Amino acid sequence: MKKLYQKIAPLMGKIGTIGFVISLLGMAAALVARKFLTEPWPVFYASLAQLICMYGLWVFGALTVVFRFRSLLAACWEIIRKGIVALKRNPSLIPLLMLLASFMVYSLNLTHMSDTTALIQGKGMGLCQFCMMLFNMLAMLCMLNAFPRRKKVNIPMLALVFVMFAILVYCDIHYLNGITAALNREVSPIKLTKETEYIAHAFNMLVTYQTMLYVTAGLVVTLPIYSKLIRKIKTSVAVEDNGEMAQIEISEE
């Protein structure tokens, strides 16, 4: 059955695609014709042609999906399967990717951070901005070394990762407090206008960044739990055996 499907799939996929296009053009032509026709019988035939083309769209569309897009779905599933296999072998990629995502969120908003620092000029805000960039990169390097492939967890490196998480969260909170103090101070408080909307962008980004750090820390802590669950996912590929095996003859020379 599988061999038959593989033989007819290309032909049926082409028939489905061509039929779908013809049905679509026919339906468009029937709609245009109904607007210009006034006689009852020509209008009836145009309506009938429109109905036939509509059913043709369903039939040929189904053929296209079944015989042409099935291979695309199989390719997508193969990519997903290989990704799950990679996570089975190295589940520490999950917190690492989350940490990388937090770094990207921070890096893409550096302009708002720099403008906010230049306007407020709060105590230690520039240093916190630099430290968040530096320690985020160092945390990624330490995490790579904390979970070596096919080896035990490197405890000192893992401890360094959490130390850097603590530094990042402290710098984040200090910067947020600097923004809050500048907006609520009694003497010449900064007002959020259209010209200073980057302050709101920086504030919201830092809240998101801090949340992503908490999620990353949680993923590192719960790594032994969900790594076992990931390993239970079946990713093996079934190999069909046709039962035919050549006979091996062993003869004495």
Secondary structure, DSSP 8 states (H G I E B T S, - for coil): -HHHHHHHHHHHHHHHHHHHHHHHHHHHHHHHHHHH--SHHHHHHHHHHHHHHHHHHHHHHHHHHHHTHHHHHHHHHHHHHHHHHHHHH-TTHHHHHHHHHHHHHHHTTHHHHHHHHHHH--TTHHHHHHHHHHHHHHHHHHHHHHS-TTS---HHHHHHHHHHHHHHHHHHHHHHHHHHHHHH-SSS-----STTHHHHHHHHHHHHHHHHHHHHHHHHHTHHHHHHHHHTS---------S----------
